[in-house]
Amino acid sequence: MAPQNELRRNEVAVAWANHVDAGLAFIGVIRTPWATRAECPHHGDPEGPVCRIEVDAPWDAALDGIETIERLEVFYWLHEARRDLVRQSPGGNGLTKATFTIRSPVRPNPIGTSIVTLVAREGPVLHVRGLDCVDCTPLLDLKPDRSHFRADPSR
Ligand SMILES: C[S@@+](CC[C@H](N)C(=O)[O-])C[C@H]1O[C@@H](n2cnc3c(N)ncnc32)[C@H](O)[C@@H]1O
């Protein structure tokens, strides 16, 4: 399989920050059918396969009541992405785009988000549709989708 982190034609890399401003803590792991980035869908599909979000203790205690929420926003760390490109060529054809104009995983802080549908909850495990990440991608956060609050503003 072709390496995926090599600089492509016309891409522009910069010297990366030599300091870190915030420490992130992974709170679980996302299990999907896709072993590699090449196999992943480009973006989550609401009709896509059911994936598992496995929340680690003690954060499983923060899931109480989540089964009443149909749509969730999932935040994850795209851990296989390089982080130093200001211009990138997603198609690898020499045509480049500025990093902040696209949703590529390659960005200074490779945070991915998807809106997913909650299919079922089994204790600390959520079964959801709508993800697009590699198996074992680290989980950062979960929030109700905004539509949840529009349905009942008192929530
Ligand atoms: C275009 S990004 C979109 C991510 C997220 N839905 C977003 O919009 O923030 C999705 C692509 O990232 C790549 N990808 C998935 N999991 C990754 C990971 N753990 N590390 C790096 N790249 C990943 C795959 O090529 C996948 O098709």
PDBQT file of the ligand as one rigid body, heavy atoms in Angstrom, charges set to zero:
ROOT
HETATM    1  C1  LIG A 201     -12.032  13.960   5.251  1.00  0.00    +0.000 C 
HETATM    2  S1  LIG A 201     -11.705  13.418   6.921  1.00  0.00    +0.000 S 
HETATM    3  C2  LIG A 201     -13.179  14.049   7.738  1.00  0.00    +0.000 C 
HETATM    4  C3  LIG A 201     -13.143  13.794   9.231  1.00  0.00    +0.000 C 
HETATM    5  C4  LIG A 201     -14.357  14.367   9.974  1.00  0.00    +0.000 C 
HETATM    6  N1  LIG A 201     -15.600  13.801   9.520  1.00  0.00    +0.000 N 
HETATM    7  C5  LIG A 201     -14.412  15.895   9.875  1.00  0.00    +0.000 C 
HETATM    8  O1  LIG A 201     -15.076  16.414   8.987  1.00  0.00    +0.000 OA
HETATM    9  O2  LIG A 201     -13.802  16.535  10.726  1.00  0.00    +0.000 OA
HETATM   10  C6  LIG A 201     -12.045  11.706   6.831  1.00  0.00    +0.000 C 
HETATM   11  C7  LIG A 201     -10.853  10.969   6.277  1.00  0.00    +0.000 C 
HETATM   12  O3  LIG A 201      -9.814  11.010   7.261  1.00  0.00    +0.000 OA
HETATM   13  C8  LIG A 201      -8.994   9.861   7.150  1.00  0.00    +0.000 C 
HETATM   14  N2  LIG A 201      -8.866   9.285   8.492  1.00  0.00    +0.000 N 
HETATM   15  C9  LIG A 201      -9.780   8.542   9.137  1.00  0.00    +0.000 A 
HETATM   16  N3  LIG A 201      -9.337   8.197  10.355  1.00  0.00    +0.000 NA
HETATM   17  C10 LIG A 201      -8.095   8.752  10.484  1.00  0.00    +0.000 A 
HETATM   18  C11 LIG A 201      -7.131   8.752  11.512  1.00  0.00    +0.000 A 
HETATM   19  N4  LIG A 201      -7.338   8.132  12.675  1.00  0.00    +0.000 N 
HETATM   20  N5  LIG A 201      -5.975   9.420  11.299  1.00  0.00    +0.000 NA
HETATM   21  C12 LIG A 201      -5.766  10.066  10.119  1.00  0.00    +0.000 A 
HETATM   22  N6  LIG A 201      -6.643  10.090   9.101  1.00  0.00    +0.000 NA
HETATM   23  C13 LIG A 201      -7.799   9.439   9.284  1.00  0.00    +0.000 A 
HETATM   24  C14 LIG A 201      -9.680   8.930   6.158  1.00  0.00    +0.000 C 
HETATM   25  O4  LIG A 201      -8.983   9.024   4.936  1.00  0.00    +0.000 OA
HETATM   26  C15 LIG A 201     -11.089   9.508   6.020  1.00  0.00    +0.000 C 
HETATM   27  O5  LIG A 201     -11.615   9.289   4.740  1.00  0.00    +0.000 OA
ENDROOT
TORSDOF 0
